Amino acid sequence: MAERQTGWDVIEEVGGRARMETLMRAFYDRLFDDLMIGFFFAMSDKEALIASQSDYVHAHLGSRQGRYQGPPIRQAHQKMPILVGHFDRRHQILIDVLEEFEVPAHVREAWLGLDRAMRDLVIRQGDQARQEMGYEVFRPKE
């Protein structure tokens, strides 16, 4: 996970609770609408995701004053066939939103570090994802 930081609160740094919610809503609106990864969110409750992700970020960045009560990251994503490209696309959308909302550099850096730390917890390798989806893994005949 991200290195422990102190002395600042992520909610305050982005401009308060209302601005944090607006930022998260912009992020999830883009995720839900994205052609490459939107299908992952088709059956999801957007409002619950916004609240949960806000809590997660608040609990893991800066002074860590928030309380995240959702499932562990790996558990929450274990049934999704998330590949590296899917994760990278989501990460780029986060970069874009944080820049558009002019999140201070120290917060943006910490937030993106936290996001990158989740990568190995959620991605699947190609063969693993295909097997989990019930597809036969292609193996060339010798």
Disulfide bonds with the S-S distance in Angstrom:
none
